[in-house]
């Protein structure tokens, strides 16, 4: 059944939704969640719960569902994800293939136009993601 996503009001709610979406690998539902979540609130909502699997489903959802429609929103989420607690730890643990997925998303964003970011912004964010 299709997972219904409503706007999370706090870190606990957000965590519950993220865990459910991750357990079912429902990238469309994850994209819905990211679409209704203000990117600026991601570090607070994620609290200290960021993990590799969660980072990956976020990346995949951004790549497959959001970047094509709203590159600016995808960029904002990438930007604020990098401010989350544990980001550096999680990033260090990504495999080569997983890193390639992150790279694909950046490639997609560099081909898209948005007034939310410049190619320089994108390049400096790539460095944060160690690409």
Secondary structure as UniProt FT lines:
FT   HELIX           11..23
FT   TURN            24..25
FT   HELIX           27..36
FT   HELIX           39..41
FT   HELIX           42..46
FT   TURN            47..48
FT   HELIX           52..61
FT   HELIX           62..66
FT   TURN            67..69
FT   HELIX           71..81
FT   TURN            82..83
FT   TURN            85..86
FT   HELIX           87..92
FT   HELIX           96..111
FT   TURN            115..116
FT   HELIX           119..128
FT   TURN            129..130
//
